[in-house]
Each structure stands twice: as C-alpha cells, then as structure tokens.
C-alpha cells in the first residue's frame, strides 16, 4: 500500500474500521522501514523522553506508537484535512502558514495529506524537541517525493517557541487522557496567540469532566459492543456527571495560564481551583469517581469516551471512598508533571 492509497483510505468516510486499521498499519510499517524507528509504548522508565518544565515530551518510538491508536489518528487526520480545506475557502489564493508542533518521527497527522496539496499552497513548519524525530521526518519527505513543498523542520520547545509570522493553522496533539503528564495546555497557551485572525487551532476544544460511575461495568459494555454511541453508553451505565472541571480552549488558554496562582503549599502553579460536591444518593460509596476526556478536533471530527487512549477514563483514587455531601477542591497543576489535584474540604 503506497502513501496515496493510505491517504485515500483514511479520508474515505465509507472506509470500514478494518480498512482504516490496515491503512494505518501500512503507514507505520512503511515509515518504520524507511527511518528504522520502531513503534514502542516506552512506558518503562521513560527512556529517552524529555522532561521539561511544562511536562513530558515522549520519545520518538513512543510518538510513533501513537499512530496505532487508530481512531485517534483517523479523526485527527480527517480534522486537519477539513481545516485546510476550510482555510482555503476562507482565504482563497493565500499560501497557508502551518505549524505542526510535536510532529514526532512520522508527522502522522499531516504527512499522509501532503500528496493532496500542490506545491506552493502551504508553508509547513514541523517542530519537535527531539532531533531524532526531525531527522526521521526529513527522510520521509524525501522518500515520498514531498520535497517540492515548502517544509522546514525546527528543533525547539513548543511551550516557548515564537514563530516569525502569523499562522493560519496550528496542530498540537501532545496529550494523555485527562491532560495528564504531557504539555498540551502549556503548548496551547503559548501558540494559540500566534494564530492569524482567521486561523484554526487543532484541537478546537478539550473538556475534562468529573463523573461518578461503575468503571468495571462501563468497560464491559464498551468491550461488548461498539454499537452504542456515547449517550447510549452513559444511559446504560447510569453515569452521573458532577461537573466539567476543565476546558482547554485555544482562545482562552493564555489568559488561564496568566491567572494561574501558587498553591497553598507554595510548591507549584495551578489554574483557578473549582469546588465540587458529591451528591447524596443511595449506594454512592459503591461507585467510582473518574475523569472523562472529550476532544473536539475540528467541527464534526471529535473523540468521545473510549474512542482512543487519550479519552479513556482516569480513576480518581483521591476521592475514595465517596461520601454523599463531601466537598472537594480540584485544581489543574501546571509544571513538569501536569495533572489534577484533589483536596477534601471540611464540612461546614
């Protein structure tokens, strides 16, 4: 399967899940053979990851492995393609300035689309903190014959990078579920203000919500059938939404970061805390508290619960055992390991 066939399969809305998996498997195999970078989750000891002041930048092998999170890759690739088309309609005749931050070794969310564009339609900047990933991308651009496109590679930290020109499209996918560990928030806060007035930031929105549910029951339902939509899954599980505790919207991320304050211990910066109360209801102690993430990539292209590794629930052990009427303060911690922190408040 060549790169054009792979691209056509991914963009074809009628492609079956099996065909999409085959196309992404073929893409990863092809890229691996060209670059000698093999996908690896690299969960052990964070080998070769970069630990920054704003989160963990995963290594080249781990970044390559993300392409095999099939629904995630398909939805982002389709969303990016739709965004480029939308910009071409908004700005006819304009050479689109595109930045793909954290491109990894395969530039998965954009590389398969380059064959759909004429040379001169875009100026593309591929940014990564790892030189190995950038060297890999250069090999792929040459191999696939995309050198006629205006593409530059940039070794930099996306949390502090300043682009010389206003950007029409910014692509950032540097996240784990519940915005934990990776610097998606910090990158968004830094890059979003660099968009042109008609620009598009991908993803358009990320929401993290606190819910009470039976996680084991949900997982069984999710595995038994993929026919249920998100609303149906929630209905069958009896999930209780407590509150959306964080929304990462590019338009507001910079201001949120500017308003961040040192926590009560004086040890870290955090976004403005929110308060939640556990509802008083029967058998609340038998439920799990968990964070659920949804990602709006662009317009109709989105990732819902269980669609992807980045939208799996994260169990909140800090809130257990659940007690009806208990109040908790939740804050999003910035810095070298972004995550949500919980503090039980005394009852008044």
Steps between C-alpha positions, in 0.01 A plus 500: 500500500656833394461836672227619263290188554549535875384861485196419283394222736527715811308791345226278358210530745369167374815308596434221747681481833700206361611695191599797715707277729668341200582842354655628823690175552637537147594864566688414818675202340603709202631783717679257730680333211615835361610656830589194710283635783277227641182586693536428871274616785820566704311495826796359690730758656403767244811415302611791281201716591574868557397630842426871470365769729156456341461124467643188342588502128480134406781340300498420129400134538210585731386777266508255210287259702225765529421448130367156594233658720278459196192712569718779636714510184205479261298774671797737523609441138147559373465805723827648374399443137160662560668797672736555207207489259306748719798738502534480123136607469544781755828625353499423126840533338680529835807286564404336829754525782473174698678396819488139619643501853616170644498336157685189618699280261217433251307833503197270501226763503625682191750298298233276336325818376792665321430308180157668491654847479677683223848639558465866596163463676653474846810589700542229758706511819554167676612554858625250754729505802675178389752522216449130428135567411593787269768294326239227448248744350762628255560145376126449450455827310777400263379142458140598422605775259364789702814713477331735253282619787629785714582310820741588778585302813556680830659361816337693783279480808143570385421650842724799428543505121421825316422475130625790284165538319135473591371145453187386319495146643658363817488127575586375849435152631720457804267356758409203712154438643379772738778735384743314725879484458541662157513878435186546285374787716830687509557458125150622421541805726826590324404436138133597477570876526721462192203415276387741231147645543348235272724220622405156632650321799475122518356367723230763534398397852578247773264438791577305817201408715461335840243222506382229738457160342575129522816482293513121476144493371581773246807316375299182450234686304762675291670171412176312434377732233621802307145562377417720798564868450631708791151601612384139490802388700429761766136396513581130539760559769305749708792741497458817707665818370623711791669785316721594207812586696719630218454624145806560285391744232779662297339843520513505880802285586751786520279699739444190714875452528549868586249469785666188642600530865733323738322233701453518877826308557692744282642211300337531157287708268141400444201625306212651691359222723137391482275351765290187461261321731431128499122450465309330777355187346459132571807280456727793414784323683480216246579731208831620358597862449669544162612768258369475145657681206341607172691663213345712227762485227324711235131553439331156486824308559527411868611230741256383766528266799694179427569600137872537564776461755469873569128475579509205737373575853745574779394372841524757782628293792543821703121540528435151634310392696222715363281659765183685405522868597880511507653805332828495308726760344643400163786685335700442183870496583738652248874438482716197438220249556159650412211330676187557708534524877218441750452634850217393729343798674358492851126501519357831614 
